[in-house]
Amino acid sequence: MKLFRNPTFLALALLVILGLSLRLFSFGSITFGYDQARDAIVSYNIWKGDLKILGPISDIAGLHHGILYWYLISPLYFFSN
């Protein structure tokens, strides 16, 4: 195939394979903490009609992160249930 001769495609494919192998190699040290649980619940509830206009709170009082992250991961949580 012509796609496999493209050096950019090969470089990206190697990076993805390297990243996946490193992630799977250290799978035992992956934690699922409070922030991940909160983001999972909020992003799943977006599909149920609970739209958000304000992101999660940061360490600085009154300052919030953006909501783009919740909207990017919401399909993953919705379709994987």
C-alpha positions as semicolon CSV with decimal commas, in nm:
position;residue;x (nm);y (nm);z (nm)
1;M;0,000;0,000;0,000
2;K;0,107;0,352;-0,070
3;L;0,013;0,467;0,281
4;F;0,281;0,252;0,446
5;R;0,551;0,414;0,230
6;N;0,471;0,759;0,369
7;P;0,744;0,849;0,624
8;T;0,508;1,072;0,824
9;F;0,257;0,790;0,861
10;L;0,529;0,548;0,966
11;A;0,666;0,790;1,226
12;L;0,319;0,848;1,374
13;A;0,241;0,477;1,373
14;L;0,568;0,401;1,555
15;L;0,495;0,671;1,813
16;V;0,147;0,533;1,876
17;I;0,278;0,178;1,909
18;L;0,553;0,296;2,144
19;G;0,304;0,491;2,355
20;L;0,064;0,196;2,379
21;S;0,340;-0,046;2,471
22;L;0,471;0,185;2,743
23;R;0,119;0,232;2,878
24;L;0,052;-0,142;2,885
25;F;0,394;-0,215;3,035
26;S;0,321;0,005;3,337
27;F;-0,049;-0,082;3,360
28;G;-0,021;-0,197;3,721
29;S;0,082;0,149;3,839
30;I;-0,214;0,331;3,683
31;T;-0,446;0,482;3,943
32;F;-0,806;0,597;3,913
33;G;-0,843;0,879;4,161
34;Y;-1,094;1,144;4,256
35;D;-1,031;1,369;3,955
36;Q;-1,070;1,087;3,705
37;A;-1,391;0,964;3,870
38;R;-1,537;1,316;3,878
39;D;-1,451;1,375;3,512
40;A;-1,597;1,036;3,414
41;I;-1,929;1,106;3,587
42;V;-1,958;1,462;3,455
43;S;-1,867;1,369;3,098
44;Y;-2,112;1,077;3,100
45;N;-2,391;1,302;3,229
46;I;-2,334;1,545;2,940
47;W;-2,499;1,290;2,710
48;K;-2,800;1,277;2,943
49;G;-2,864;1,649;2,888
50;D;-2,665;1,796;3,178
51;L;-2,463;2,040;2,965
52;K;-2,177;2,223;3,131
53;I;-2,059;2,580;3,078
54;L;-1,801;2,585;3,359
55;G;-1,513;2,342;3,390
56;P;-1,369;2,176;3,700
57;I;-1,234;2,390;3,979
58;S;-0,859;2,440;4,007
59;D;-0,633;2,481;4,309
60;I;-0,684;2,857;4,293
61;A;-1,014;2,960;4,451
62;G;-1,260;3,095;4,195
63;L;-1,056;2,976;3,895
64;H;-1,192;2,695;3,676
65;H;-1,038;2,492;3,396
66;G;-1,199;2,489;3,054
67;I;-1,479;2,247;2,967
68;L;-1,331;2,123;2,640
69;Y;-1,177;1,819;2,812
70;W;-1,517;1,701;2,939
71;Y;-1,671;1,733;2,593
72;L;-1,379;1,550;2,430
73;I;-1,394;1,249;2,661
74;S;-1,773;1,234;2,687
75;P;-1,822;1,014;2,375
76;L;-1,566;0,766;2,508
77;Y;-1,750;0,724;2,836
78;F;-2,093;0,724;2,672
79;F;-2,020;0,461;2,407
80;S;-1,810;0,241;2,637
81;N;-2,070;0,271;2,915
